[in-house]
Amino acid sequence: MAVPRTRLLSALPVASYHLRNMISLLSGSTWAQQLCKAEKALLESADLSGVSCTTADTPITFKGQAQSIHSVYMACDHTVSTVHPEAPMVLMHGFGQGAASWWRCLPGLARGHASQGPVFALDWLGVGLSSRPDWTPGECPKAAEEWFVESLEKWRKKQGIERMHLVAHSLSAFGAVGYAEKYPERLETLVLASPAGVPRLRIPGQISSSAASDTLAIAFDRKDAWPERLFFALTARIWEAGISPHAIVRAAGEAIGKGVFIDTYVMRRFNETVPSRALYAEYMYRTFLGPVSAERALFSFLLPGNLAKAPLCERIMRLDPTLPLAFIYGESDLMDIHGALELKAAIDSKKRLEKEACGRNVSVSKIENCTHQIFMEQPEVFNSIVLGFCKLRK
């Protein structure tokens, strides 16, 4: 009896993981040990003067199972002993990233936010050095969203944090908005950095893989960007089979997965003004390895081409009107800024019509000379916007 092609494709990530794990065991190190080493090297490459940087694995009970959330903690040296900070800042990474992906902006945020508390950067549950329970979210965005919302809330309780400033990048916008809906009393401000899923779905009907390839290629329109276009076109065309970019990189092995896909992507995407590119490429590659878990949420939230199955625009409109909200995009961002601009116009119009003296504070910023990874490409500008916004609620 012939095995369906989609079933064979779906088995690739698991088979690749087990093969790689056997090789790692023979070499004397596991994927987690290699990722720990890469994370440490990347964080130590940042300017840590005047700040303390530690990592921790916070135990939680999630869906009846013992799990842990990995975090990077950074604070000014003179605030390390703070027991009950006023409102720490919590950073949630985007798809294919991890807690250390914020390495360029973490020290500056810690220094600038010292009066309110430390800064935490988290690995999603199921990503990086957090626990990676076997999980199949299915096609429903709400079920996938609950995974991120409730695991974040479990972590917050364990940390004893009463209120926090939440900064979410890219795909984390779904979890952040869901968290703001369910636990608004726990948030001081919400910052959505290059958020996925904000605009309404403008293309009716089924989204094809070829259309997805065209959409993804917009960010890589240079003539010499063929490796990026090839990588994302390949990713889009096997989207429907449920094969993530992680699976492609795992299956390709280190020579191609890292040496061709990840290294080439990082070196071409970020110019010489981004230091430690080689360390970041190593870290990014190591986050792609390990057991398959939360990466599957990509297909729950998005259609091919970064189009949201359930756009966030209407839900954002209904958030607690006292919650300050900021959107930050790159000048050549993969995500569409127009959805945020339309939201701000609608909220401002509503305030005028209802003659609200102090309705929702919404800001939309665009950072020049950068693309989607705004906090890596322009960390000083990014930090200035985030810190200035957070101080509005101080």
DRENZABA-651597 format. One record per residue: x, y, z of N, C-alpha, C, O, CB in turn. Coordinates in steps of 0.02 Angstrom, whole numbers, plus 32768, in hexadecimal, padded with zeros to 4 digits. Glycine has a CB too. Example, Ala and Ser with C-alpha at 12.3 -4.5 7.8 and 13.67 -1.06 7.14 Angstrom:
2
82947EE4818682677F1F818682947F5B818682C87F5A81A782357F2081C4
82827F90816282AC7FCB816582858002818A829E8039819282C07FE2811E
REM end
This chain:
394
802B7FC48000800080008000802C803E80008059804480297FD08001803E
8020806C7FD3804880A87FCD803A80D78008800180DF801D803B80CB7F8A
807080F68022806881278058805D816C803A80848180800F80A781268087
80298190804F801C81D38034805A81FF803A807D81FD806C7FE181F38057
80658228800680A08254800580A08284804080D58292805C80A4827A7FC3
8065829F8052806282CE8089807782AF80CB809482D080F6801D82EB808F
8067826E80D4807B824C811180C68242811380E582488148805782088116
80E4823480D9812C822D80D6814E827080E781808271810B814282158092
813482A680CB815082E880D8814982FB812181778318813E812E831C80AC
810F82EA813F810482FB8185813282D581B3814182EC81EA80BC82ED8197
814A829B819D8177827381C781BF828B81C481E7827881EF8173822A81B2
81D082B58193821582CB818B823182F081C7826982E081DC821982F7814F
820C832181E582298344821E823B831682578270831E827681FA83798236
821082E68267821C82B8829F8257828B828F8283828282BA81DE828E82AE
8259826F825382918242824082D2826882408305824F82588284822481FB
82D282A68226830E82CF8225832782DD826B836382DC82788301830F81FF
82F782EC8299830A82FA82DE832C82BE82FE836082C5831E82CC830F8307
830F828382F6832B824783158371823782F9839E8223831E82FC820C830B
8379823F82B783BA8234829983EE826582B48426825182C583B6823A824D
83DB82A482B8840982D782D0841982CC831A845282D7833083EC831D82C6
83E882B5834083F382A783868426826F83908450827183BD83B1829783AA
8422823B83658452820483698498821C835A84C88208837B843E81CC8338
849E8248832784E08263831684FC828D834E8537828A835D84DB828C82D5
84CF82B5836E84E582DF83A584FD82B683E0852F82C6840084AC830D83BB
84D9827F83EF84ED82548426853182358419855A822F844784B8821E8431
853D822183DA857E820383C985B6823683CF85EF822483DF857C81E78383
85A6827683C385DA82AA83C785E382C4840E861082EC841A85C882E38399
85B982AD843C85C182C08482859C82FE849785A5831584CF860882CA8490
8571831B846D854A8356848085048351846284FB8335842C856D83978469
84D4836C8486848F836C846E847F83AE844C84A583DE8451845E835E84A8
844683B1842A843283EF840984288426843E84388460843083F083E583E1
840F841584798403844684AD8445846384C7844A849F84D383DC842884E8
8478843984CF84B9845184E484D8847F84B084F684B284C184E8841684F2
84CF846D847184E98497843B84C584DA843984E3850E842C84E3847383F8
848384D98445845C85168446846F854284818474857F847A841085078447
8479852484BC8490854984F784D1856E84E884DA85A884F8849A851A8533
84FF854A84C88540856884B7853885A28486855885D6848D856E85338499
850D85988453850285CD842184E08609844184F18642843184D785B283E7
84B085FE846D848D8634848F84BE865D84B984BE869A84B78455861984BB
84E8863A84E08519865B850B8549868684E2855886BF84F5854086278534
8562866B84AB859186918482857186CF846485908704846185AB8665844A
853386C9844E851087028430850387388464850F8773845684CE86EC8410
84EB8726849E84DD875784D3851D877984EA851D87B584F784BB8735850E
8554875484EF85938771850685B2879F84D285E087C584E285C3873A8518
859A879C849485B587C884608597880E846585AF883D844585A787AB841B
85628816848D8541885784958568888284C68593886984EB84F8884E84AD
855A88C384C7857988F184F6855588EB85398520890885438577893B84DC
857288C48567855388B685A7856C88E385DF856288D3861A855E886E85B9
858C891985CE85A789468601856E8962862C853D897E861185D0898085E2
8575895B866D85438977869B8504894D86A384D6896286C6853089B98685
85018912868384C688E8868A84DB88A2869E8513888C8691849D88E78649
84AD887F86BD84B6883986CE8489880F86A2844F881F869884A7882B871A
84A487D98689847E87AD865B84818765867584B7874A867F849B87B18612
84478749867F844287038694840C86E0866D83E28701864D843486FE86E1
840C869F866F83D78678864F83B7864B868483D7863A86B683F2864E8613
8379863886788356860E86A8832285E38684830B85F4864E8334863986DF
831285AB86A382DD857F868B82A8857A86C282B2855A86F582F985388677
826F859B86B6823A85A086E8820B856586E181EC855D86AC821485E286E2
8203853B871581D585028710818C85198712817A8543873B81E284D08748
816384FD86E7811B850A86E880F784C886DF8113849686C88107853E86B0
80B884C886F0808D849086E1805C84A686AB803484D386B5806784758720
8061848686728038849C863880128460861D802F842E8609806584BB8600
7FD08466861D7FA4843086077FB483EF862C7FB483B886107FAC842585BB
7FC083F6866E7FCC83BD86988010839F8695801D836C86B67F9C838A8688
803E83BC866E808183A1866680B583D3867F80AD840F867A808E8390861B
80EB83B8869B812383E286B1814B83FB8675816483D2864E815183BB86E3
8151843C866D8176845B863681A38491865381A3849D868F814684778600
81C984B3862881F184EB863E81F58520860781F3851085CB823884D58652
81F9855F861C8201859785EE824785B485F8825985C7863081CA85CE85FA
826D85B685C282B185D185C582AF861D85BA82898635858F82DF85AF8590
82D8864185E082D9868A85D8831F86A585E183498688860382AA86AB860A
832A86DE85C18367870685CC8352874185F68322876585E58388871C8588
8376874C862D83668783865C839E87B6865883D987A4865D835D876886A5
838C87F5864F83BF8829864C83A788658674836E887B866D83CE883C8604
83D48880869E83C488BA86C7840388E286D5843A88C786D383A188A58709
83FA892286E58432894A86FB844D892D873B842789128764841E89948705
848E8931874584AE89138780848E892B87C18487890487F084F889238780
847B896B87C484618986880384188973880F83FC89848843846989D08804
83F7895187DE83B1893E87E883A988F387ED837188DA87F28387895887AF
83E188CE87ED83DD888587EE83B9886B882C8396883888288423886787EA
83C0888E886583A3887788A38359888788AA833A887688DD83C8889388DC
833B88A9887982F488BB887D82CA887C888382CC8850885982DF88E4883F
82A2887988B98279883E88C58237884388A1822088148881826E88338910
8217887D88A681D68887888781D988C3885881C588FA886A819F889188BC
81F388B9881B81F888F187EC81B4890D87DC818188EA87DE821C88DB87AC
81B3894E87CC8174897087BD815289528780811789408784818189BA87B2
8176894C874A81598930870D8192891C86DD81A7894586B48129896286EA
81AA88DF86E281E088C986B581C988C7866C818D88C9865E81FA888486CA
81F988C3864081EA88BD85F981F4887585E48226885685F6821688EE85CE
81C5885A85BE81C9881585A781C88814855A819B8830853B818D87EA85C3
81FA87F5853D820287F284F481F187AC84DB820A877A84F4824A880584DF
81C687A984A881B2876A848981CA8769844181B88795841981658760848D
81F3873884308212873583EE81E1871E83B881AB870683C6824E870783EF
81F68727837981CE8712834181DF86CC832A820786A9834A81D687438307
81C086B782F481CA867382DA8212866982C3822F869482A28199866582A0
822E862F82D58272861E82C082A7864182E982E2863E82D7827B86308278
82938662831F82C38687834982C58668838F82AB8632839A82B186D2834C
82E3868D83BD82E78676840282F586B1843082FB86EA8419831C8640840A
82FB86A38470830586D984A18344870284928343873F849A830A86BC84E7
837A86E2847D83B88706847083B8872E843083E78753842283F286D5846F
838387278407837E874E83CA837B879983D8838687C283AC8341873983A1
836A87AB8417836687F2842B83AA880C844483AD88418463833287FA8462
83E187E78436842187F784558438883F844A8458885B8476845587C9843B
8428885C8412844188A08403841C88D6842A8438890B8437843B88AE83B9
83DD88C9843C83B788FE845E83AD88F184A9839B891E84CD83738904843E
83BA88B484C083AF88A3850683D588D1853783B688EB856583C3885C8512
841688DC852F843989068560841D894D856384148969859984848909854F
840F896B852983F489AE852883AF89B28548839F89E2856B83F089C784E1
83868980853C8344897E855C834B897785A78326899785CD83198945853F
837A894D85BD838489438605839A8984862783838994865E83B8890B8612
83C789A8860683DE89E7862483A58A1A8625839B8A3D8657841A8A0385FD
83818A2085EE834D8A5285E9830F8A43861282E98A70862483398A5B85A2
83048A03862282C889EF864782D689E2869182AB89CA86B582AA89B08627
831289F486A8832889E286EB82F989FB872182F089D98754836D89FD86F8
82DB8A35871882AF8A51874C826F8A298755824F8A2E8789829E8A98873C
825C8A028722821E89DC8727822A8991873281FC896E874881F589E586E8
8266897A872482748933872F82A2891786FB82B8893B86CF8234890C8731
82B088D6870082DD88B586D082BA88A7868E827F88B6868482F8887486EE
82E08889866182C58874862082CE882986198303880E862782E9889A85E4
829988088604829A87C085F8828E87B485AD826287D3858F8265879B8623
82B58788859082A8876F854C82998725855282C286FF856E82E4877D851B
8260870F8539824A86C98542824F86A18502824786BB84CB820386C8855B
825D8660850B8252863084D58209861884DC81F386068513828485F384D9
81E4861884A581A185FB84A781A585B584C581D8859384BF818185FA8461
816F85A084E58169855984F58169853284B38141854184868128854A8520
8195850184AE819A84DA847081CE84F3844081D484DA8408815984DA844E
81F785258455822A8543842A8269854D845282668555848F82118586840B
82A3854D843182E1855D845182F1852E848A82ED84F1848382E185A38469
8302854B84C48315852384FE82DB8519852F82E484FD8564834E85448521
829F8531851D8263851F8543825284D78535826A84B985058227854F8532
822884B9855F82118475855381F28470850D81D484A184F581DF845E8589
81F9843684EE81DC842C84AC81AD83F184AC81BC83BC848F821584228477
817483F884CC814383C184CC812883B48486812183E2845D810983CF84FC
811A8375847880FB8364843880B783848434808E837C846280F78317842E
80AA83A88400806D83D183FC805883D983B4808083EB838980778416841D
801983CC83A67FFD83D783647FC38407836B7F8D83F2837F7FE683948343
7FCC8448835B7F98847A83667F5C847583387F26848E83487FB684BD835F
7F65845482FE7F2E845082CE7F26849082A67F5384BA82A57EEE844082F2
7EED849882877EE184D0825A7EC3850D827C7EC18543825E7EB484BB8222
7EAD850682BA7E89853C82DD7EBA856D82FD7EE1855A83287E5A851F8312
7EB885AD82E87EE585DE83077ED985E783527F0985F283777EDC862182E4
7E9C85E183687E8C85EC83AF7EAE85B983DB7EC885CA84117E4085E983BA
7EAF857A83C67ED0854683EE7F1B855283F37F38854884287EC2850083D0
7F39856683BB7F81857583BC7F8F85B283E87FC185B3840C7F9A85818374
7F6585E383E47F6E8620840B7F6C861184567F93862D847C7F39865383F9
7F3F85E6846A7F3985D484B17F7A85B884CC7F8C85C585067F0185A284BA
7F9E859384A47FDE857684B8800E85AD84D1802D85A685057FFE8550847C
801385E384AA8041861984BB8026864584F3804C865B851E804F8643847E
7FE6865384F27FC7867D85267FCE865D856B7FE5867D859A7F7E868B8516
7FBA861E85707FB885FE85B17FFE85EC85CB800A85EE86077F8E85C085AE
802C85DB859F807085CD85B68091860D85CF80B7860B8600809A85AD857D
8084864685AE809F868685C580818698860A80A586AF8636808F86BE8593
8041868C86138021869B8653803C866F868A8045868686C37FD68693864D
8049862F867B8067860286AD80AC861C86C180BD861B86FC806C85BA8691
80D3863186918116864C869F8111868B86CA8136869386FA813B865B865D
80E386B986B880DB86F786DE80CC86E9872880E98708875480A4872386C0
809F86BB8734808C86AA877880C8868F879F80D386A287D8805486778779
80EE8663877E8129864787A0815D867D87B08180867987E2814986118774
816286B08786819186E687918179871887C581A0874087DE81A0870A8750
8139871687D6811D874588068116878B87EA811787BC880F814787478843
810F879187A8810887D2878780BE87E68788809387C08772812387CF873E
80B0882287A1806B883A87A38056885987608021884987458063886D87DA
808188858746807388A7870680B488AB86DE80EA88AD86FB805488EE8711
80AE88AD869C80E988AD867280DD88D4863280A488DE861D810088668662
811388E986148112890685D1812188CD85A1815788AF85A58146894385C9
80F488BD857480FC888485478110889C850180ED88C484E380BC885A8544
8147888284E88160889284A581608852847C81838822848F81A788B384A7
813B884F844681358812841F8149881F83D68133885083B880EC87F68421
817387F383BC818A87FA8377816887C883498161878D835A81D787F38373
815487DF830E813D87B582D88104878682EC80CE879D82FF8177878C82BE
810F874382E880DA871382F680C28716833E808A8700834C80F286CE82E5
80EB8730836C80D6873583B2809C876683BB807E876783F18111874B83DC
808D878D8388805587BC838E80148797839D7FE987B283C1804E87E5834E
800C875B83827FCE8736838E7FC7872683D97F92873083F67FCC86F58365
7FFC870D83F67FFB86FD843D7FF5873B84687FD2873A849B803886D68451
801787718454801687AF847B7FD087CF847C7FB987E584B1804887E18460
7FB087D184427F6C87EC843F7F3C87C084677F1087D9848A7F5587F483F6
7F44877F84607F1A875184877F24875B84D27EF5875884F87F29870A8474
7F63876784E67F718772852D7F5287B485447F3587B7857A7FBE87738539
7F5687E8851B7F398828852C7EED882485327ECF8847855B7F4B885D84F8
7ECE87F9850B7E8687EF85107E7387CD85517E4387E285737E6D87C584D5
7E98879985647E858770859D7EA0878B85DF7E7F878386137E9E872A8593
7EDA87AA85DE7EFA87C2861C7F0E880B86177F48881B86227F378796862D
7EE0883786067EF3887F85FD7F0E889E863D7F3588CD863A7EB788A685E5
7EF8888586777F0E88A186B67F58889486C47F7488B186F37EE5888686EF
7F778868869D7FBE885886A67FED8880867A802A8878867F7FC8880F869A
7FD288AB86507FFB88CF86207FFC891A862E7FC88939863A7FE288C385D9
80388936862B8040897F862E803C899C85E8801889CD85DC80848992864F
8060897E85B9805E89928573806689548548807D8920855F809789C78564
8053895B8509805B892684D8807E8943849A80648972847B8017890584C5
80B88927848980DD893D844E80DE8903841C80F688CD842D812689548461
80C6890E83E180C688DC83AC80FA88F1837880F089218353807F88D5838B
813188CD8376816988DC834A816488B2830A81678875830D81AD88D0836D
815B88D382D1815288B082918121887682998131883D8288819688968277
80E4888482B280B6884D82C28099882B82858089884B8253807E886782EC
809387EA828A807087C48256802687C78264801087CD829E808987798254
7FFE87C4822F7FB787B882377F8B87F482447F4F87EB82527FAD878B826C
7FA48831823F7F7A886B824F7F4A887C82177F0E888382247FA688A7825E
7F60888381D87F32889981A37EFB886781957F03882B81A07F5988A78164
7EC48881817C7E8E885581657EA6882E81287ED1884581027E4E887D8154
7E8987F3811E7E9A87CA80E47E7D87EB80A77E4087F0809F7E80878180EC
7EA98803807A7E92882980407E8B87FF80017E6E88157FCF7EC388618032
7EA587C280037EA287977FC87E6D87617FD37E7887357FFD7EE787777FB8
7E3587637FB07E0087317FBB7E1486ED7FA17E3E86E67F757DC187487F9A
7DF486B97FBC7DFC86767FA37E3B86557FBB7E5B866E7FEA7DFD86777F59
7E4E861E7F9D7E8885F67FB17EC886197F9D7ECF86327F657E8585B17F91
7EF8861B7FCB7F3986397FBC7F6786027FA17F7185CF7FC27F58865A7FFC
7F82860C7F667FAB85D97F477FF385DE7F5D800986127F777FA685DD7EFB
801985A87F54806085A97F66808785DA7F3B80B685FA7F53807D85647F5F
807485E17EFA809786107ECF808C86577EE680BA86807EE4808086077E87
804F86677EFD804186AA7F17806A86B57F56808386EC7F627FF686B37F25
807086827F7F809786887FBC80E086967FAB810086BF7FCC809286487FE6
80FB86737F798140867E7F65814B86C77F50817D86E57F628153864F7F2C
811B86E27F2A812187287F15812087577F50814687877F5380E887397EE4
80F3874A7F8180EE87747FBB812D87737FE4814787A77FF980B3875F7FE6
814787377FF081848730801881C0874E7FF681EF87648018819086E78027
81C087507FB481FA87697F8F81FF87B57F90823387D17F7E81F887517F48
81C987D87FA581C988217FA58203883C7FCF8222886E7FBD8187883C7FBE
8210881B8008824488338035828A8825801A82BB883D8035823D88128079
828E87FE7FE482D087EB7FC982D287FB7F7E82DB87CF7F5582DE879F7FD5
82C9883C7F6E82C3884E7F28830688627F08830888787ECF829388877F21
833D88597F2D837E88657F0E838E882E7EDC837987F57EE483B6886A7F45
83B4883F7EA983C6880E7E7683F187D67E9283EF879E7E7983EA88307E3C
841887E57EC7844587B37EE28425878C7F1C844887687F40848587D37EF9
83E387937F2583C387737F5F83A487307F4D8373871A7F6C838D87A17F7B
83C0870E7F1A83A186CF7F0583A186997F3B837286717F3C83C586B47EC8
83D386957F6983CE86607F9C8391866A7FC9836F86397FDA840C86607FC7
838386AA7FDC834986B78006830886A67FE282DA86877FFD83488700801D
830586BB7FA182C886AE7F7A82BE86637F718286864A7F7682CC86D07F36
82F5863F7F6482F085F77F5C82D885D67F9C82AC85AB7F9B833485DA7F48
82F585EC7FD582E285CE8015829985DA8025827585AB8038830E85EB804D
82818618801E823C86278030820A860C7FFC81D285FA800E823386718037
821E860A7FBD81F285EC7F8B81E885A27F9981B085897F95820F85F67F44
821F85807FAB821A85397FBD81EE85307FF981C485027FFC8260851C7FCA
81F7855B802B81CF85578068818585608058815B853A807181E5858C809A
81758592802E812F859F801E810F85657FF880D585548004812985DE7FF5
813585467FCB811985127FA0810B84D17FC680E484A77FAF814785047F67
812B84C87FFE811C848B802580F4849C806480EC84728091815C84668038
80DB84DA806780B484F180A1807A84C280AF806F84AD80E8809A85388094
805484B3807A8018848B808380278445809E7FFB842580BA7FF484858041
8065842E8097807783EC80B1808883EF80FB809683BC811A80B183D0808A
8087842C811880968433815F80DF842D817080F0841B81A9807084018185
810B843C814181538438814C816D847E8159816A84A9812D817884168110
8187848A8194819E84CC81A881E584D9818E820884AB8179819C84D481F3
81FC85198191824285278180827284FF81AD82A884EC8196825085718188
825E84F381EB828884CB82188294848581FB82CB846B81FC826784C6825E
825E846881E18263842481C582928422818982B883F38181821E840A81B1
828F8455816082BB845881268304845B813C832F8438812282AA849680FA
83118487816C8356848F8185836E844F81A683A7843A819C835A84CA81B6
8343842F81CF835783F181F0836783BB81BD839B839A81C1831E83D9821E
833A83B3818C8342837D815C83808388812F839D83588117830583788131
839383C7812583CB83D680F9840E83C68118844083C080F583CA841F80E5
841183BF815B845083B2817C847783F3818684668427816A847A83818154
84AB83F081AF84CE842E81C284F2844F818784F1848C81828501841F81F8
85108428815B853684468123850A847180F7851E84A880E28557841080F9
84CD845A80E9849F848080BE846F84A980E9846584E480DC847884508090
8452848A811C842284AD8146843E84EC8165841E8520816584088480817C
847A84E68181849A8521819D84C68544816B84C18581816184C3850E81DB
84F2851E814A8523853C811E8507856080E28523859280CB855285088107
84CE854880C884B08567808D8473859180A2847185CD8094849A8531805A
8442857280C28404859680D1840E85CC81068404860780F883CF856580E8
842185B98143842485E8817A845C861B8172845086578176842C85C381BC
84998603816584D28631815E84C78663812684D3869F812E8512860A8153
84B1864A80EC84A7867680B3847086A980C1847686E480B18496864D8074
843A869180E0840286BE80F1841986F58120840C8730811483C986968112
843D86E38155845287148187848487468169847E87828174847186F181C4
84B5872D814584E98759812A84CD878980F584E587C180EF85218731810D
849C877380D0847F879F809D844987CC80BA8440880580A3846187758065
842687B580EC83F087DC810A840B8815813483EE884C813583C387AF8134
844288098158845E883C818584A38851816D84CE8827815F8462882181CD
84AD8892816784EE88AA814E852188AF81878514889881BF84E688EF812D
855A88CC8178859188CD81A8858388F781E685A688F1821885CF88E88187
854E892181E4853D8949821F851F891E8256851A8935828F850D8980820C
850C88E1824684F288B28279852C8885828D853F8858826884B58888825D
8549889182C98581886882DE856A882282F2852F881682FB85A688898319
859987F682F9858C87B18310855C878B82E38535876282FA856F87B48357
855E879A82A2853187778274853E872C8274850F8704827185398793822D
857E87198276858E86D18276857486AF82B5855C867682B285DA86C88270
857986D182EE855F86B5832D851386AF832A84F6867F8343857486E18369
84F386E2830C84AA86DF8306849586A682D88464868482E6848F872282EC
84B9869B82A184A98665827384AF86228296848585F5828D84D786678235
84E2861A82BF84EB85DD82E684B185D383178495859C831D852E85DD830C
849E86098339846686068368842585F5834583FE85CB835C84608648838F
84188617830D83DB860C82E883D685C382D183A285A382D583D7863B82AC
840E85A982B8840E856482A183FF853482DB83D8850582D3845185528282
841E8540831584138513834E83CB8516836783B184E48380844385248386
83AA855083618363855383768337852A834883008515835C834B859C8378
834D851F830A832584F982DB832884AE82E982FE848882D0833E85068294
83598499831183618452831F8337843F835C83138468837883AB84418329
833C84008370831683E983AB82D283CF839782BE83D2835D830F842283DD
82AC83B683C9826A839883BB823A83CA839B823B840583AB824C837C83FB
820F83B2837081DC83DB835081A683EA8383818E83BD83A581BE83B78311
8193842A8388815F843D83B9813A847B83A0811384778371817E844983FF
814784B583C0811F84F183B38128850E836D8100853783588131852583E4
815B84F883488163851183038125850182D98118852482A781A184F382E3
810084CE82EC80C484BA82C7808E84F082C8806184F0829E80A8847A82E2
8092851E82F88060855382FD8060858082C0802E85A282B2806C857C833B
80978581829B809B85AB825F805F859E8231804285CD821680DC859F8239
804E855F82288019854C81FA7FD3855682187FA2855781F38021850481E4
7FD0855E825A7F90856D827A7F7E85B782737F4485C8826C7F93855982C4
7FB185E282757FA5862A82747FA28647822E7F7B867582217FDA864C829B
7FCC862D82017FD6864F81C17FC5862481847FCC85E78185801D866781BB
7FAF864681507FAB862A810E7FEE863680EB8015865F81037F6F864980E5
7FFC861580B4803A8625808F803D866F807E800B868E806C803E85FB804E
8078868B8084808186D28075807886FF80B1806E873B80A8805186E68040
807B86E380EE8074870A812B8030872B8133802B8760815280AA873E812D
7FFD870D81187FB98727811E7F95870281567F9486C581587F92871F80DB
7F78872881847F59870B81BF7F1886E781AF7EEF870281897F4D874081F3
7F0E86AC81CB7ECE868A81C57E9886B281E97E5F86B781D17ED2864281E1
7EAA86CD82237E7B86F5824B7E9E8737825B7EBE873D828F7E6586D0828D
7E97876A82307EBA87A9823A7EAB87C9827E7E7587C0829A7EA887DA8203
7EDC87ED82987ED7880882DC7EB6884D82DF7EA8886683167F1B880D82F9
7EAA886C82A67E9488B282A57E5688BE82D17E5788EC82FA7E8588C7825F
7E22889682C97DE488A282EF7DEE889483397DD288B783637DAC887682D4
7E16886283497E228852838F7E4A888983B27E3D889883EC7E47880F8395
7E7988A6838F7EA188DD83AB7E73891883BA7E7C893A83ED7EDA88F2837B
7E448925838E7E14895C83997DEE895383DA7DDA898483F97DE48961835F
7DE3891483EE7DB9890784297DE288FE846A7DC588EF849E7D8F88C9841D
7E23890684677E4C890084A37E3A893684D57E1C896984C47E9789048491
7E4D892A85147E42895B854A7E5989A085337E9489A985237E698945858A
7E2C89D185317E3E8A1485177E718A3985417E8C8A6B852B7E008A3E8512
7E7F8A21857E7EB28A4285A77EF88A26859B7F298A3F85B77EA08A3B85F0
7EFD89F285717F3E89D385647F6289F7852C7F4B89F684F37F3689888552
7F9B8A18853A7FC28A3885057FDD8A0484D47FF589CF84E97FFB8A628523
7FD98A1384947FEC89E38460801A8A05842E800B8A3A84147FAE89C7843D
805389E48420808289FF83EE809189CB83B98098898F83C780C48A148411
809489E2837A80A989B9834180EB89D5832980F48A118323807389B98308
811A89A8831A815B89BD82FF816B899182C28167895382C6819389B98335
817B89B1828A818C898C824D81CE89A4823081E689DA8241815489958218
81EB897B82058226898F81E0821289B0819F81DB89A581858253895381D3
823E89D98184823089FD8146822089CC810D81F489DA80E4826B8A298133
82438994810B8237896180D78220892080F7823988EA80E88278895580AD
81EF8927812281D888EE814A81B288BB8121818F88CD80F181AD89068183
81B9887C81348192884681168148884D8128811D8837810281AD8802812C
813B886B816380F68875817A80DB88B88162810188E8815A80F2887081C6
809B88BB8158807A88F5813A80688928817080408919819D803B88E18113
80848965816C80768999819D803089B88195801789D781C480AA89D08196
801289AF815B7FD289D1814E7F9A89BA817C7F6E89E1818D7FBE89C58106
7F9C897B81917F69896481C07F6C898A82017F38899C821D7F72891A81CD
7FA98998821A7FB189BE82587F9C8A06824E7F7D8A24827B7FFA89BA8270
7FAE8A2382157F9A8A6982077F4E8A7082047F328AA1821C7FB98A8181C6
7F2D8A3F81E57EE48A4081E27EC58A3982277E938A5982377ECA8A0881B3
7EE38A0E82517ECA8A0582957ED18A4682BD7EA28A5A82E07EF089CD82B8
7F0A8A6682B87F158AA482DC7EE38AD982C67EC78AFD82EF7F5D8ABD82D2
7ED88ADE82847EA88B10826B7E628B0282857E3D8B3082977EA88B10821D
7E4E8AC282867E0C8AB0829E7E048ABE82E87DD08AD782FE7DFF8A668291
7E398AAF83107E358ABC83587E358B0783667E0F8B1E83927E718A9B837C
7E5E8B2D83427E5F8B76834C7E1C8B9483397E048BC2835A7E978B968323
7DFD8B7B83037DBC8B9482EE7D878B8583227D5C8BAF83307DA88B7582AA
7D8A8B49833E7D5A8B3583727D618B6283AF7D2E8B7683CD7D658AEA8385
7D9E8B7383C17DA98B9F83FA7D8B8BE483EE7D6D8C01841B7DF48BA68408
7D928BFE83B07D778C4083A17D2A8C3E83A17D0A8C6C83BB7D908C58835D
7D0E8C0983847CC58C0583807CA68BFE83C57C718C1C83D37CB08BC98356
7CC68BD883F07CAB8BCD84347CC58C0184657CB58BFE84A17CBC8B88844B
7CEF8C30844C7D0A8C6684757D2B8C4C84B47D208C6584EB7CD28C978487
7D548C1884AB7D788BFB84E37DB38C2784F57DDB8C3984C97D8F8BB384D4
7DB98C3885347DF08C62854A7E328C3B854B7E678C57853D7DE18C7F858F
7E2E8BFC855D7E6C8BD485627E5E8B8D854C7E608B5F85767E898BD685AA
7E518B83850D7E468B4084F47E878B1C84E87EBB8B3085037E1D8B4284B4
7E858AE784C07EC18ABE84B47EFA8AE784957EEF8B0E84677EB08A838486
7F358ADC84AF7F718AFB84947F908ACA84627FA88A9584757FA58B0E84CC
7F8E8ADB84227FA98AB083ED7FDE8AD583C67FD48B0E83B17F708A9883BE
80178AB583BD804B8AD3839480618AA1835E80618A65836980888AE983BF
80748ABC8324808E8A9382ED80CF8AB282D680D18AEC82C2805A8A8E82B2
81058A8B82DA81478AA482C781658A7A828F81598A3E828A81768AA58304
818C8A9B826481B08A78822F81FA8A8A8235820C8AC5823481948A8A81E8
82248A57823B826C8A628243828E8A5C81FF82858A2B81DB828A8A2F8274
82B58A8E81ED82D68A9081AC83118A5F81AA832E8A4C81DD82EE8AD7819D
83228A4C816D835D8A23815F835C89DF8183838F89C9819D839B8A488173
832289C081858320897C81A082E38958818482B689768166831D897E81EE
82E28916818E82AC88ED8174828388D281AE826988F981D682C888B38149
827C889181B3824F887381E4826E886C8229824C8871825C8238883081CD
82B08860822C82D28856826D82EA889A8287832688A6828C830E88248266
82BA88C5829882CA890B82A882F6891282E6831F894082E9828A893182B2
82EE88E78316831588EC8354835D88D4834B838888E2837582F388C5838C
836A88AF831583AF889B830583D088CF82D9840B88DE82E283AF885782E2
83AB88EA82AA83C88917827883D1895E8292840289808281839C8918823B
83A1897682BB83A489BA82D6839389B98320836089D58335837489EA82AF
83BD8999834A83AC8990839083A489D283B7837989D783E383DF896683B2
83CE8A0383A983CA8A4283CE83888A6683C083688A7E83EF84048A7083BB
83738A68838183348A88837082FA8A60838D82CB8A7D83A9832D8A8F8324
82FD8A1E838682C989F383A182C289FE83EC828A8A07840682D789A98392
82FA89FD841182F88A06845982DB8A4A846C82B58A4F849C833E89FF8476
82EE8A7D844782D58AC0845682898AC3845182688AE1847B82F58AF38427
826E8AA4841D82258AA4841482038A7D844C81D28A94846A82128A8783CF
821D8A41845A81FD8A16848D82028A3684D281D08A3884F6821F89D0848F
823C8A4E84E682458A6C8528821B8AAB853081FE8AB78564828E8A7C8534
821A8AD484FC81F18B1184FF81A88B01850781848B23852B81FB8B3B84C0
81918ACD84E5814A8ABA84EA813A8A9E852F81068AAE854C81398A8784B3
81668A748549815A8A56858A81588A8A85C281348A8285F481908A22859A
817E8ABF85BA817F8AF385EE813F8B1B85F081318B3E862181BA8B2285E2
81168B1785BB80D68B3A85BB80A88B2085F2807D8B44860A80B58B338578
80B28AE1860580868AC2863680A78ABF867B808B8AA386AA80738A7B8620
80E38ADC868281088AD786C080E28AF886F980FA8AF98732814D8AF786B9
REM end
